[in-house]
């Protein structure tokens, strides 16, 4: 018997959310969008995801209002994918999932997330303990930790080795 693709019998907001973001790769696409990845090829090389799967995930995320597709070049036509407010609202979920994964499956901190204004590392809910506020995404800087490969093969991973603000469009060096 084939597995269904939805949770029709579940009366639960978690089940509804999983229908949208619960497929393999989907949260990693959203994570990369938070990191500033916007272009199809950058998602492709950074994630190592099959093209058909990436295309399907981007289409679903766009249809559900998590990403917005924007034309950045007319000839040839090229689009980029930008997080919407709905997509940005997934940050606390991804932050919590990342902390849980580090606590239970890894001792190495791969990335630090800090408040730009004061440099304080964010707490588990995205709060700045020094300033006493939940830090807006635009005011979060991501810094590489010691566990990252210092010489990664793909240009996106190399670009992410430098401190950068979340949501800031990622620029990779030309191939």
C-alpha positions as CSV (number, residue, x, y, z in Angstrom):
1,X,0.0,0.0,0.0
2,X,1.4,3.4,-1.0
3,X,1.8,6.1,1.6
4,X,-0.6,9.0,1.2
5,X,0.7,12.5,0.6
6,X,-1.4,14.3,3.1
7,X,-2.9,13.9,6.6
8,X,-6.5,14.2,5.6
9,X,-7.7,12.3,8.7
10,X,-5.7,14.5,11.1
11,X,-7.3,17.5,12.6
12,X,-4.1,19.2,13.6
13,X,-2.2,22.3,12.6
14,X,1.1,20.3,12.8
15,X,-0.2,17.9,10.2
16,X,-1.3,20.8,8.0
17,X,2.2,22.4,8.3
18,X,3.8,19.1,7.5
19,X,1.8,18.8,4.3
20,X,3.7,21.9,3.1
21,X,7.1,21.8,4.8
22,X,7.4,18.2,5.8
23,X,8.8,16.7,2.6
24,X,12.5,15.9,2.5
25,X,14.6,18.9,1.4
26,X,11.9,21.5,1.9
27,X,13.2,22.9,5.2
28,X,16.7,22.9,3.8
29,X,15.5,25.0,0.9
30,X,13.9,27.4,3.4
31,X,17.1,27.4,5.5
32,X,19.2,28.3,2.5
33,X,16.8,31.1,1.6
34,X,17.2,32.5,5.2
35,X,21.0,32.4,4.5
36,X,20.5,34.5,1.4
37,X,20.4,31.8,-1.3
38,X,18.0,33.0,-4.0
39,X,19.0,31.4,-7.3
40,X,18.0,28.0,-8.6
41,X,21.6,26.9,-9.4
42,X,22.9,28.0,-5.9
43,X,20.2,25.9,-4.2
44,X,21.1,23.1,-6.5
45,X,24.9,23.1,-5.9
46,X,24.7,23.8,-2.2
47,X,22.1,21.2,-1.4
48,X,23.1,18.5,-3.9
49,X,19.4,18.0,-4.5
50,X,18.1,16.4,-7.8
51,X,16.8,19.0,-10.2
52,X,13.3,17.6,-10.4
53,X,13.0,17.6,-6.7
54,X,14.3,21.1,-6.3
55,X,11.9,22.4,-9.0
56,X,9.0,20.7,-7.3
57,X,10.0,22.1,-3.8
58,X,10.4,25.6,-5.2
59,X,7.0,25.3,-7.0
60,X,5.3,24.2,-3.8
61,X,6.9,26.8,-1.6
62,X,5.9,29.5,-4.1
63,X,2.4,28.2,-4.5
64,X,2.0,28.2,-0.7
65,X,3.3,31.8,-0.3
66,X,6.5,30.9,1.5
67,X,8.7,32.0,-1.4
68,X,8.1,34.6,-4.0
69,X,9.5,34.1,-7.5
70,X,11.1,37.3,-8.9
71,X,12.6,38.0,-12.3
72,X,16.1,39.3,-12.0
73,X,17.2,39.0,-15.6
74,X,15.1,39.4,-18.8
75,X,17.4,37.9,-21.5
76,X,17.6,35.1,-21.0
77,X,14.8,35.1,-18.4
78,X,16.1,34.2,-15.0
79,X,14.2,34.2,-11.7
80,X,15.2,34.2,-8.0
81,X,13.3,33.0,-5.0
82,X,12.8,35.4,-2.0
83,X,11.3,34.5,1.3
84,X,7.9,36.1,2.0
85,X,6.7,37.0,5.5
86,X,5.1,33.5,5.7
87,X,8.5,32.0,4.9
88,X,10.4,34.3,7.3
89,X,8.0,33.1,10.0
90,X,9.6,29.7,9.8
91,X,12.9,31.1,11.3
92,X,12.0,30.2,15.0
93,X,11.1,26.6,13.9
94,X,14.4,26.2,12.0
95,X,16.3,27.8,14.9
96,X,14.8,25.4,17.4
97,X,15.3,22.4,15.1
98,X,19.0,23.3,14.6
99,X,19.5,23.7,18.3
100,X,17.8,20.3,19.0
101,X,19.9,18.7,16.3
102,X,23.2,20.1,17.7
103,X,22.3,19.1,21.2
104,X,21.3,15.5,20.4
105,X,23.4,14.6,17.4
106,X,26.5,16.8,17.3
107,X,28.9,18.5,19.7
108,X,30.2,20.9,17.2
109,X,28.6,24.3,16.6
110,X,28.6,24.9,12.9
111,X,27.1,28.4,12.9
112,X,26.6,31.2,15.4
113,X,23.7,33.6,15.2
114,X,24.4,37.0,16.8
115,X,22.6,40.3,17.3
116,X,24.2,42.8,14.9
117,X,23.8,45.7,17.4
118,X,25.7,44.2,20.3
119,X,27.3,40.9,19.1
120,X,25.5,38.8,21.7
121,X,24.7,35.2,20.6
122,X,21.0,34.6,20.2
123,X,19.1,32.5,22.7
124,X,17.0,29.5,21.7
125,X,14.0,31.7,20.7
126,X,16.0,34.2,18.7
127,X,16.2,36.6,21.6
128,X,19.2,38.8,22.5
129,X,19.9,38.2,26.2
130,X,21.8,41.5,26.5
131,X,19.2,43.7,24.9
132,X,16.1,41.8,26.0
133,X,14.5,41.7,22.6
134,X,13.6,39.1,20.0
135,X,15.9,40.1,17.2
136,X,14.4,40.8,13.8
137,X,15.9,38.6,11.0
138,X,17.5,41.6,9.3
139,X,19.5,42.2,12.5
140,X,20.9,38.7,12.8
141,X,24.4,38.0,11.7
142,X,25.5,34.4,11.0
143,X,29.1,33.5,11.7
144,X,30.8,30.2,10.8
145,X,31.7,27.8,13.6
146,X,34.8,25.6,13.9
147,X,33.1,22.5,12.6
148,X,32.6,23.8,9.0
149,X,34.9,22.6,6.2
150,X,37.4,25.5,5.7
151,X,37.7,24.7,2.0
152,X,34.4,23.5,0.7
153,X,33.9,22.5,-3.0
154,X,30.8,24.5,-3.8
155,X,30.7,28.3,-4.2
156,X,27.7,28.7,-1.8
157,X,29.5,27.0,1.1
158,X,32.5,29.1,0.4
159,X,30.4,32.3,0.5
160,X,28.8,31.1,3.8
161,X,32.3,30.9,5.4
162,X,32.2,34.7,5.9
163,X,30.0,36.4,8.5
164,X,26.8,37.7,6.9
165,X,23.4,38.9,7.8
166,X,20.4,36.6,7.3
167,X,18.3,37.3,4.2
168,X,21.1,39.4,2.6
169,X,21.3,38.1,-1.0
170,X,24.2,35.7,-1.4
171,X,26.8,36.5,-4.0
172,X,29.0,33.7,-5.1
173,X,32.2,34.0,-7.1
174,X,31.7,33.3,-10.9
175,X,32.3,29.8,-12.0
